[in-house]
Amino acid sequence: MSTTPQLLTSVQMARFVAQGFLRLDGIVPREINERAVEALSAGMPGLPYGTPLSKAFAQGTFVHELLSLPVVSGALQSLVGPDPTVDHHAVHVREPHEGTAQDLHGDAIIDVRPDAFDVQLMYYPHEVTRDMGGTLSVPGSHLRRVNETDIGRVQNLRGQTRLTCPAGTVVLVHHGIWHSGRRNDTERRRYMYKVRFNPTVPQVRLWDTSDLHDPAVPTELGTRFPWYEQATARLEIYNRVLLWRALTGDDSFDVEYWVTRVSNRPTLRSHA
């Protein structure tokens, strides 16, 4: 079986830039899932912040095998590069008949980087049904920067998604996406394992760029979501264009001329 990383396409990258996540349903083999549940139940050892990925997880562990899957390693390489560091990892558990849910939030403090981002891998080793409190997220929220639970008073937004998925699903999210863990109304514990990755190289054209000029790329980058306000939605697309320019190194790219028109600064010239 091939171990070559399966890089993302430009269309997939554009979708990530617009939506703030990439979902890979049921891609982890059952044997890894079963070992993962056992390991997560026992508890995971801590890691120092910024541990190089190559030194973070020993061979033979479920995490090493999970991250070595070509579809996972290729997606991570496309998003954060070949040698990221592990910011941290954590086991998230929703207990049976848990009466509360997390507040809607963005992780860590406000992050104002316009041309770089961390990626959080969320791994679900068993099936997640609607009643199990699957992770709620708000597509397209990642570039509207907030400080942690500043949005915690918000209960529901149009177009939000509440994850249900088969066993072995991986979701890769931009660090800024708004999300929360919902309450578990079943008899079974729900596990989610999270790893946050920091890039160590410029995030420029790290994916398969053979379809860079596919018409579907600007279409993806122009996607609107139901919770957007009519006017402010343009700022979301504007920020996507800025990020796409950084990721591609192409300062001429635009969607509907929005960035070009407001960055126009003619210089004075001598008429002599």
C-alpha positions in Angstrom: 0.0 0.0 0.0 1.3 3.4 -0.9 2.6 5.6 1.8 3.0 8.7 -0.4 1.2 11.7 1.1 -2.0 12.6 -0.9 -1.7 16.3 -1.3 -4.8 18.5 -1.4 -5.9 20.1 -4.7 -6.2 23.8 -5.2 -10.0 23.5 -5.1 -9.8 21.7 -1.8 -7.5 24.4 -0.4 -9.8 27.1 -1.6 -12.7 25.3 0.1 -10.7 25.2 3.4 -9.9 28.9 3.1 -13.6 29.7 2.6 -15.1 27.2 5.1 -12.3 26.9 7.7 -12.3 23.1 7.8 -11.7 19.9 5.8 -13.7 16.8 6.6 -12.4 13.3 5.9 -15.1 10.8 6.8 -14.3 7.3 7.9 -10.7 7.3 6.6 -9.1 5.6 9.6 -9.0 1.8 9.7 -11.0 0.0 12.4 -7.9 -1.5 14.0 -6.5 2.0 14.7 -9.8 3.2 15.9 -10.1 0.3 18.4 -6.6 1.0 19.8 -7.3 4.7 19.9 -10.4 4.2 22.1 -8.4 2.1 24.5 -5.6 4.6 24.7 -7.9 7.6 25.1 -9.7 5.8 27.9 -6.4 5.3 29.7 -5.2 8.9 29.2 -2.6 10.4 27.0 0.8 11.6 28.2 1.5 15.3 27.8 3.9 16.9 25.3 6.0 20.1 25.7 4.7 22.9 23.6 6.3 23.1 20.2 7.6 19.5 20.0 8.7 18.7 16.4 6.2 16.3 14.9 9.0 13.8 14.1 9.7 13.5 17.8 6.2 13.8 19.3 4.6 10.3 18.8 6.5 7.0 18.9 6.2 4.4 16.2 3.6 1.8 17.2 1.3 4.3 18.8 -2.1 4.9 17.3 -1.3 8.6 16.9 1.8 7.9 14.8 -0.2 5.5 12.6 -3.1 7.9 12.3 -0.8 10.8 11.2 1.1 8.4 8.8 -2.1 7.7 6.7 -1.4 9.1 3.3 -4.7 11.1 3.2 -3.9 12.6 6.6 -0.2 13.3 6.1 -0.9 14.8 2.7 -3.6 17.1 4.0 -1.4 18.3 6.8 1.6 18.8 4.5 -0.7 20.8 2.2 -1.9 23.0 5.0 1.1 23.5 7.4 4.1 22.0 5.6 6.2 18.9 5.9 7.8 19.6 9.3 5.2 21.2 11.7 5.5 21.3 15.4 2.9 20.0 17.8 1.5 22.9 19.8 -0.4 20.6 22.1 -2.7 17.6 22.1 -5.7 16.8 24.2 -8.4 14.2 24.9 -11.9 15.7 24.9 -14.6 13.5 26.6 -18.3 14.1 26.7 -19.8 12.0 29.5 -23.1 10.1 29.2 -26.2 12.2 29.9 -24.0 15.3 30.4 -26.3 18.2 31.2 -24.3 21.0 29.8 -22.5 22.0 26.6 -19.5 24.1 25.9 -19.9 27.8 25.1 -19.3 28.7 21.5 -15.7 29.8 21.3 -12.5 30.2 19.3 -9.4 28.5 20.6 -6.6 30.5 22.4 -6.3 34.3 22.4 -7.1 36.5 19.5 -4.8 35.7 16.6 -4.1 38.5 14.1 -1.8 36.7 11.7 -3.0 37.6 8.2 -0.7 35.2 6.3 -0.3 32.1 8.5 -2.5 29.8 10.5 -2.4 26.7 12.7 -4.4 23.6 12.0 -6.2 21.5 14.6 -6.8 17.9 13.8 -10.0 16.5 15.4 -10.2 12.7 15.3 -13.4 10.7 16.2 -12.5 7.0 16.7 -16.1 5.8 17.0 -19.3 6.7 15.3 -20.8 10.0 16.5 -24.6 10.1 16.4 -26.7 13.3 16.7 -27.5 12.5 20.4 -23.9 12.0 21.3 -23.0 15.7 21.4 -21.0 16.0 18.2 -18.8 19.1 17.8 -20.7 22.1 16.6 -18.9 24.5 14.3 -19.8 27.6 12.3 -18.5 27.4 8.7 -16.8 30.5 7.4 -16.3 31.9 10.9 -12.5 31.4 11.1 -11.4 34.8 9.7 -13.7 36.8 11.9 -11.3 37.0 14.9 -12.6 36.7 18.4 -11.0 36.2 21.8 -12.0 32.8 23.1 -15.5 32.9 24.6 -16.4 36.4 23.5 -19.1 34.7 21.4 -20.2 32.4 24.2 -23.5 34.1 24.7 -24.5 33.1 21.1 -26.6 29.9 21.2 -27.3 29.2 17.6 -26.3 30.6 14.2 -28.0 29.8 10.8 -25.9 27.3 8.9 -24.0 26.0 11.9 -23.1 22.3 11.7 -23.4 19.7 14.4 -21.1 16.8 13.6 -22.4 13.3 13.0 -19.9 10.9 11.4 -18.8 7.3 11.0 -16.0 5.9 13.1 -12.5 6.9 11.9 -13.4 10.4 10.8 -10.9 13.3 10.8 -11.7 16.9 10.6 -8.9 19.5 10.0 -9.8 23.0 11.1 -8.3 26.5 10.9 -7.4 27.5 14.4 -9.9 30.4 14.4 -13.1 28.5 13.7 -15.9 29.0 16.1 -16.9 25.7 17.7 -18.2 24.0 20.8 -18.7 20.5 22.2 -22.4 19.7 22.6 -23.9 17.7 25.5 -24.0 13.9 25.3 -27.6 12.5 25.7 -26.6 8.9 25.3 -25.4 6.0 27.6 -22.0 6.0 25.9 -18.9 8.2 26.4 -17.9 10.3 23.4 -14.3 10.7 22.6 -12.6 13.3 20.4 -8.8 13.5 20.2 -7.3 16.8 19.1 -3.8 17.8 18.0 -2.8 21.4 17.1 0.0 21.9 14.5 2.1 25.0 14.1 3.8 25.6 10.7 7.6 25.9 10.5 7.8 27.0 6.9 6.0 29.6 4.9 2.6 28.3 3.9 3.0 29.0 0.2 2.0 26.5 -2.5 2.4 23.4 -0.3 -0.4 21.5 -2.0 -0.8 20.1 -5.6 -1.2 23.3 -7.6 -1.8 21.6 -11.0 -5.4 22.9 -10.8 -4.5 26.4 -9.5 -6.4 28.2 -12.2 -9.5 26.0 -12.1 -12.6 28.2 -12.3 -13.9 26.3 -9.2 -11.2 28.1 -7.1 -12.8 31.6 -7.1 -16.2 30.0 -6.9 -15.2 28.3 -3.6 -13.6 31.5 -2.3 -16.8 33.4 -3.0 -19.0 31.1 -1.0 -21.4 32.8 1.4 -22.9 31.3 4.5 -26.4 31.8 6.0 -25.3 33.5 9.2 -23.4 36.3 7.3 -24.8 39.8 7.4 -25.4 41.3 4.0 -22.6 44.0 4.2 -20.1 42.3 6.5 -20.1 39.2 4.3 -18.0 41.1 1.9 -15.3 41.5 4.5 -15.2 37.8 5.0 -14.5 37.3 1.3 -12.0 40.2 1.3 -10.1 38.4 4.1 -10.2 35.1 2.2 -8.7 36.9 -0.9 -5.8 38.2 1.3 -5.2 34.7 2.7 -5.3 33.1 -0.8 -2.8 35.7 -2.1 -0.5 34.8 0.8 -0.9 31.1 0.2 -0.3 31.3 -3.5 2.2 34.2 -3.7 -0.1 35.8 -6.3 -0.8 39.4 -5.3 -3.0 39.9 -8.4 -5.7 37.3 -7.5 -9.1 38.7 -6.6 -12.8 37.9 -6.3 -15.1 40.4 -7.9 -12.3 43.1 -7.8 -13.0 43.8 -4.1 -9.4 43.8 -2.9 -7.9 45.4 -6.0 -10.2 48.5 -5.9 -9.4 49.4 -2.3 -5.6 48.7 -2.5 -5.2 51.1 -5.5 -2.7 53.8 -4.7 -1.6 55.7 -7.8 1.8 57.4 -7.4 2.4 60.9 -8.5 4.4 61.2 -11.7 6.3 64.1 -13.2 4.7 65.5 -16.3 8.1 67.0 -17.5 
